[in-house]
C-alpha cells in the first residue's frame, strides 16, 4: 500500500495537514478496483438482461436502478458508513474483523475462524481475477479503434500483466506516487463522459426510483437473477474500502467516496444508459462508444493505466492479507521483503507473487474475453461480503454492546442483499464461477491443514517435553559446566524446556551463565505499544523467561525488541549472545490423525516456511540450529 498512519488517525481521522494527501492516496489505491467497473459492469448486466433479445428501455432502466441501489446499499451504507467504524486498532479487512470478533467473544471461535478463512481465501481469489478482467477490458478497446488489433488483445494483456508482476520486487513507492493523480484524472474523465451523454436521453434519470429495480427482478424470473449477478460487478472492490482502512483512515476514505468517486461512477453509468437508450446498438462497447473515434486510443491508454493501478492495489492487498494470516498462525512463515524504508505497509512476498502471476495468466489464457471472465468474478467478492456481514453482526452485538435484536435489524438487511448477490452468482457456476470456488476451497484446505498439523505437532512434542521448573531444580542439584555469555532459546511454550536446550545439555554438557527462554507472541491487534512489547521474569540466577509481543501487522525484529530490556536493567549484548533454534525434520505417519495426503501437504508447507532466523531478523552469525526428527 502507499501510505501508513497511526491507529489514532485511523479511528478519528488524520490531522488536517495530512487529510487531503491521504484522501488523494485513497482515490489512487482504495478505489482502483471499483473505479474501473464501468468498463464492463453495465455492458455485461444489460447483455445478461437482454439474453439474446433486443435491448429495451425496461432493461436499461432496471439495470441502472439495480446498479445505483447496489452502490448505495452494499458499498455506501454497509462498508463506508458502518463497517469502517469496526476497526481493530485502526486496521480493517476480513481477518481484522475476525480478530475483532474473537476479542468480542473473549474466546476462540471455530465459526468465526471459518468465516475469516473463507473470506480471506476468496479475497485472494479476487486478487487474481481483478487484474485479468480489468486489463483485458481496457485493452479490448483497441478492437473498436481498429479490428486489426483483435488478435493482439490477449498477448498485449499478458505482456502488461507480466511486467506488472515483474516490478513487484522493486517496491511500489515510485509508481504509487502517481496513483492518486492518475485516478483523479480517470474519475474526472468518466464523469465528463457520462454527463455529456445523459443529455442523449435525460429520462434515464428515472432509474433513480427503486421501483424499476424491483419491477425488473420480479418480472424477469431467472433472467432477473442472472442480471443481478452481472450487476454485482459494479460493486466489486467495495470490500477494499474496509481492507485499506489502516493505510488511509476512515474520514479520507469516506470523503473520497461520498464526494468524488460515487458521483463520478453514477454519472458515467447513467451516461452509458442514456447512450444505449438513444442507440441500442451501442451496448456492444457502451463505455468506449461514449467518446468520438479519434479519442478511443487515448481513452484506452488511460483505461489501461487505471486498470494497472486497480491491479496493483489488489496485489498489495493480497500481500497484506497473507502477511496477516502468517502472523495469526493460519499459514507458515512465508518470506517477506520490505520494499520501503518509510512505509511498513509496502511489502513483497515472492511466493505469493508467483502464485498470483500463475493464476492471473491462466485466467487470461483460459477465458480470453472480459465477458467470459465476468462469470468467475462476482462469486469471490460476494462470498467475502457475506462473511464480513455475519462477522459484523457479532462485533456490533458483542463489542459495541448493542442488543441482539437491534444489531440484527441493522446488519440483517445487508446480509440478505449479499446472499442474494451470492445466489445470483452461483447460477454462473458452470460458466466460470467454479474457478474462485475451487481456489477458495484449496486455500481454505491449506489453512485448515496447517492449523491441524501444527496442533498435532504440538501435542506430539508435548509428550516428550520436560517441565522447565523440573529441569531448573535438577540443574541446581547437579550443575553442569558453566560457560560465559547469554543463550537465548526460542520456544512456543515457556512452561516446557525448549528442545534446543535439552540437546545442548545432552550433547555439549554445558550451560550458559545466563539463559533466556524466549517466547514470541502475535497479538490480535495490528500493533502493540512499545510498553507491552517486552516482559521479563526471573526464574533463577541463571534462567529468565522473556516474552516479546508483536501485532499481526508488525515486522518481528527480535534483537531490536530485546534492546528494550536495557531500560529494565537487563544488560543485553548481541555480540555475546547465542540464539538456539530447533529445526524439525518431519516424516509422515499413518497414525497422525490426518489423511496421508494432508500429512504430506503439511510437511511441504513446513519446508516452504521461511527460516525462523530470517523471519525474526536474528543475526545469522549468532544462531545455533539444533535438528530433531518428528513423525507426524
N, C-alpha and C positions, 0 to 999 in steps of 0.2 A: 504494500500500500504506500501511499505517498505522503502521509503526514502522521504525526504522533502527538497526542495531547495527554494531559493528566486526567486522572479519574474525576477530579472535581470539575474540570472543564466539560467532561463528557456528560456529567449529570446536570450541571447548572448552566452550561453554555460557556464557551471560552470568553476570555476577556475581550473587550470591544475592539482593541487594536488588531487582534487576530481573527475576528469574526468573518470579515469579508474574504480573507485569504483562505480560511477553512471552507467557507461557502463555495468559493471558486473551485477549490480542490475536490469538494464533494461532487460538484457537477461533472468533473472530469473522471472520477473513479466510481462513485456510487451509482450514477445513473447511466453508465455506458450501455449496459445490457438492455434495460427497459427503454432507453432513449433511441435505440436502433430498431425497435419493434415495428415502427411504421413502414419499414422496408418490406415487410412480409405479412404482418398480422391482419390488416384489413383485407388485403388481396386474398389470403388463404381462407378467412372467415366467410367472405362473400361467395367464393368459389364453393365452399362447403355448403352454404345455404342454397346456392343455385342447383347443385347436384346434377350438373349437366343441362339444366334448363336455362332459358334466357334470364338475365338479371332483371329483377323487378324493383319497384320503389319500396315495397314491403320488406324485401330482403335487405336493401341498403339501410333503411331506417332502423330495422330490427337489429342488424349487426352493429350499427353506430351506437344505438342506445345500450346494447349489451356491453360494448367496449367502454363507454362513458361510465356506466354504473359499476363495472368491474374495477376500473381505476379508482373510483370514489370509495367503494366498499372495501375491496381487498387491500389496495395499496395505501390509500389516504387514511381511511378510518382505522383499519386493523394495524398496519405497520407504523405509519407516520404518527398517528395520534395516540395509539395505545401501546403497542409493544416496544416502541422506542423508549418508553418510560420504564420498561423492565430491564434495567441494566445491571450487570454483575460487576460492580466496582468500575463502571464506565464502559465495560465491554458488552457487545451484543453477539447475536448469532445463535444457531441451533444448540451448540454444545454449551455456550454460556447460559442459555435458557435452561438446559438440562441441569447444569451445576446449580443454578439458582433454585430450581425445583427441589433438588436433593437437599439443599440447605433449608428450604422452607419446610420440608417434611421432617428434617432432623435425622434422617437415616438414608441408607442406600436403598433405592427402589429399582427393581429389575424392570418394572414397567416404564419408568422414566428413562432408564438406561437404553431400553429397546427403542423408545421413541427418538432419543438423541442419536443413536447409532443409525437408525433408518433415515432420519432427516439429514444427517451428515453424509451418509453414503449417497443419497440422491443429489445432494448439493455438489458433490464431486462429479457425479454423472452429468449434471448440468454444466459443469466446468469443461466437459468435453464437447457437449452439443452446442453450447453458445458460440465458440469460435467457428465451428463448422458452418452452422446455419447463417450466422451474421456475415462472415466474409463471403460465403457463396452468394448471399442475397445482394451484397454490394457489387461484387464483380459481375453478376448476371446482367447488370445494367448495360454492360458492353454489347450484349446482343441487340439491344434497342438502338445503340449508336450505329452498328453495322452488323448484319448477320454473319459476316466473315469471322467475327470473334467467337462464335458459338462454340467451336471446338477447343477454344483456349480457356474457357471459364474454369473448368476443373483443374487443369495444370497450373494456371495462374493462382488459383486459390491455394493449392498445395504449396506452391513456392512461397507465397506470402506467409502462410502458417508455419512453414519450416523455418523461415527467417525469424519469425516472432519467437518461436521456442528456442532457437539457437542463441538469441541475445539475452535470454533469461539469466544465464550465469553471470553476466556482466552487471546485473542490477538494473533497476528501472528508474533511477534518480534523474538521469538526463532526459529521457522521454517523458517522465511523469510531470515535469515542469510544464510541458506543453499540453498535457491532457485537458486541463481546465479551459484554457483559451480556445482550443480546437472544438471542444464540446459546446462551448458558448456559441461559437460560430454555427455549429451544426444545428442546435436548437433554434437559433435565430432564423436560419435559412429555412428550416422546415415549417416554422411558424409563418413566415412570409409567404411561402409556397401555399400553405393552407388558406391563409387569409385572402389571397388573390383568387383562389378558386371557389371559395364559399359564395362569391358573387355569381358563379355559374348557375346556382340554384339555391337561393337563400332559404327555401323551405326545408332544407336539410336540417336546420336548427330545431325542427320539431322533434328530432330524435332525443332531445334533452328530456322529454317526457318518458318516464319508465314504462308507460303503457305499451309503447312499441316493442320494448324488450320482452315484456311478459306475453303480449299477444303473439309475437313470433314463436316463442318457446312453446306456448300452449297449443298453437295451431299447426305446428310442423312435426310433432312427434319425434321419431328417431333422428330425422334430419336436424331438428332443433338442438338435440343433444350433441350431434356431430359438430354443428356450428359453434356450440358453446365451448367445445374442446379447442376449436381454432381461435375463438375469441380470447381464450386464456393466453395465447401468445402475446397479447398486448400487455399482460401484467407480469410476464416472466422477467425476473430481475428485481421484483418487488422485495424478495427476501434479502437482497443485497443491502437494502436500506438499513436493515437491522444488523446484518453481519458487519457492516463497516462503522457501526456506532462508535467504537473505541478509537477510531482513527480521526474522526472529524467532530464528534459531539452531536447531541440531539438538535440543538437550535439551528446550526448551519444546515443540517440535512433537511429539517422541516421547512426552513425558509426557502431553500433552493427548490424544493419540490412544489410547495404551495404557490409560490410567486413567479416561478420561471419554467421549470420542467413540465409540470402538469398542464399549464395553459398552452405551452408550445405543442405538446403531444395532442391535446384535444383539438386545437385549431387545425393541425395537419390532418388528423383523422377525418374531421368534418369537411375539410377541403377535398380529400380524396373521395368522400361520399358525394359531395356536390358535383365533382367532375364525372363520376360514374353515372349519376342521375341524368346529367346532360348528355353523356356519351357512354352508354353501357359497354361499348367495345373497349373502353379504356381500362377495364378491370384487369386485363391481361398483364399490364405493367402499370398499375394505378399510381405508384409512387413516382416513377421516372416520367410518366406522361404529364406530370404537373409542371414540367419545365419545357421550354422550346427545345427543339432538336439540337440546336447549337450549344446548349448548356448541359446536355446529357453527360458528356465526358467529364467536365469539371465537377458535376454532381456525383458521378461515380467515384472520382478521386476523393472527394470529401467524405462520401459514404464509406469508402474503404478505410480511410483514416479513422472514422468514428467506430467502425466495427473492430478494427485492430485495438483501439482503446478499450472497447467493451470486452474483447477477448482477454486483454492484459488484466483488466480488473477481476475477471472471474478466475484467471490463472493464479494471481497473487492471493485471491480469496481462498482458493484450494490449498495453497501453501500454508496459509494461516490456520485453516481448519485442521489440516493434517498435523500441524505442529501442536495445536491444542489437544488433539486426540493422543499424540505421543506423550505429552505432559500429563494427561489424565490416565495414562496406563492402558489406553484402548488399542494402541499399536506399538510395535517395537521402536527402539530409538533409531529413526532414520537420520541420515546425515543432513545437517542443517548448516548452510553457509550464509553468513550475514554480509549483505552487499552494500551496506551503508554504515558509515561511522556515526551518523547523526540520527537516523531513524531506525529504531529497533524493529519496526514492522516490516522492513524490507529484507526478506529472507528468500533463499533459493534452496529447494530440496531436489537434488539431482534425480533420485529415483522417481519421485512424484512427477517431475518434468518429463521424464522418459515415458511414464505410463500415460500421461495426458497426451503427449505427442502421438504415440501409437494409436490411442483411442480416437483422437481427432482425425488423423489420416484415414483410419479405417472407415469412419463415418462418412467422410467426403467421398472416398472411392466406392463405398457401398451404396450410398443414396444419390449421389450425383447432383441433385437439384434441391433447392430450399423447400419446395412443395413436398418432396418425398421425405425430407428430414423433419418437416414440421410435425409429422405424425409421431416422431420419437421425442419431441421436445417437451410438451406440456406435462407429461406424466411425472417427470423427475421433480419439477418445481412444485406441482400440486401436492405431491407426497410430502415434501418438506413443509409446505404451508399447513397441511393438516396436522403434522406433528407439532409445529410451532403453536398452533391454536390450542391443542389439548394441553401442552405443557404450560401455555399462557394461562389457562384456567386454574391450574394448580398454584401458579405464582400469585395470581390475583386473589385467590381464595385463602391460601395459607400464609403467604408472605406479606401481602397487603392487608390481610385481616378483614377481608370482605366476607359477608355471609355467602354461603354456598349458592343460594338462590340468586343473589344479586350478581355474583361472579358468572354464573351460568347464563343469566339474562344478557350480560354484556358479550360474552365470548361465544355462546352457542350459535347465534346467527352467522358469525364469521366461519365457524367450523362447518355449519350446514352448507354455506356457499363454497367453501374449499372442497368439501366432499362431493358437491355437485360437479365442480370442475374436474375432480379426480375421476369420478364415474364417467364423465363425458370423454375424458382422455383414454379411459380403459377401452372404449369402443374401438380405438385405433390400435389395439394390442397386436394384431397380426400384421398391421401395416408398418410397424416400426417401433411402437411403444414398448415392445418386448426388450429393446436394446437397453434403456436405462434400468428397467426392472431386473434384467439379467445382471447388469453391472452392480446395481444396488444390492442384490442378493449375494453376489460374490464378495463385495466389500463387507457386508454385514457378517457373512460367514467367516471372513478373515478376522474381523474384530472379535467375534464370538470364540473362534479357535484360540486366539492369543490370550483372551481373558481366562478361558477354561484351562488351557495348557499352563498358564502362569500359576493358577490356583493349585493345580495338581503338582506342579514342580515345588511350590512352597510346602505343600503337605508332605511330599517325599523327603525333602531336605530337613523338615522339622523333626522327622522321626530319628534322624541320626545326629541332630544338633544337641549341644550341651548347654545348659543354662549358664549365663555369664557369671552370675553370683557364685555358682558352684566352682567354676574354674578359678576365680579370683581367690576363694578360700583355699583351694588346693595349692595354688602357687605361693600363697603366703606361708603355708606349712613347709613346702619343699620348693623354694625358689630356684629357678634355672639361672644360667649365666646371664647377667645384665650387661647390655651394651648401651653406649650413649646415643642420644638422639631421640627423635619422636617418630613413632609409627602410626599411621592413620589407616584403619581398616574399614572399608566401605561395606555396609550391610543394610538390608531392608528391615531387619528386626533386631533392635539393640538389646533385646532380652536374652538372646542366644549368642553364643560365641561365633564370630564370623569364620567361615571355612578357611580363609587365608591365615587367620591367627592360629588355628589348630595345626595347620600344615607347617607353619613357621616354627611352632614349638616342637612338633614331632620330628621334622627333618633337620632343622638348623639348631634346635635345642637352645635357643636364646630368646630373651625378652628385652624389649627396648626400655629405656629409662622412663619414657612417657608413651602411653598407648591410648590412642583415641578411637573409640568405637563411633564411627560416623554414619549417621542416617540422613538421607536426603528425601524430603517430603515435598509433594506438589499440592499446594493449596487449591481449594475450589474457588479461588478468586484469581483474576488475571494477574495481579501483582500483590506483593506483600510489603508492608513498611519495613524499612531497614531495622527498626527496633524489634521486629519479630523474626528477622532473618536468622539469628544465631541464638542458640540456647545451649549452655554447657552445664553438666552435672558431674561433680567429682565423686567417683565411686570408692577409690582407694588412693594410696600415694602414687600408684603407677598407672591407674586407669581413669579415663574420663569418658563420659558419654556426650557427644555433640550432635545436635540436630540442626540441620540447615533447611529452611523453608523457602521455596520459590513459588511464584504464581505460575499458572499454566501458560501465560503469555511471555514469561521471562526466560532469558538465556541463563541456564545454570552455570555459574562460574565458582567452583569450589575454592581455589586459592584466594580469590577476591573476597568471598564471603567469610572465609576463615580469618582474614585480616581484621575483621570487625572484632574478633576476640581480643585483640590487643587493648581495646578500650575497656575490656572487662578483666584485665590483669593477666591474661594468658599470653606468654611470650611465644608467638608463633613465627618460626623462621623457615621459610620454604626450602632453603638450601640445606638444612639439617634434618629434613623430614622425608620419610619414605612413605609412599602410598601403596598399600597392598590391596590388590583387586583379584577377586576369584573369577576364573574363566571356566564355564561349564561346557563340557562336551556331551551332547545329548544323543541318546540312542532310543529308537522306537521299541515299544513293548506291547505285546498283545493284551496285557493286563493293565493298561494305563488308565482306563476309564473313558478313553476316546477311541473312535474307529481308527484303524491303521492309517487311512488317508489323512485324517486330522492330525495324527502324530507326526507324519512326515511334513505336513504343512506347517505345524508349529516349529519343528526343527529348522525348516527352511527359513521361517520368519526370524528365528533366533539368530541364525547365521547371518542374516541380512542386516541385523541391527548394528548400528554404529558402535564402535568401541567406546566403552564407558570412559576411558581416559580422554578421548577427543570430545565426547558429549559433555562431560563436566569440566572440560578445559584444564585438565591437570597436566603439568609439565611432564612429558614422556620420560625425561631423564630421571625423574623421581619415582617412577612406578615400578612395582614388582608384581608380576602376574603369577598366580598360582592356579594350575589347571586341575580340574576334577571331572570325573565321568559320572553322569547320571542317566539312568534308564527311565524313560517316561512312556 
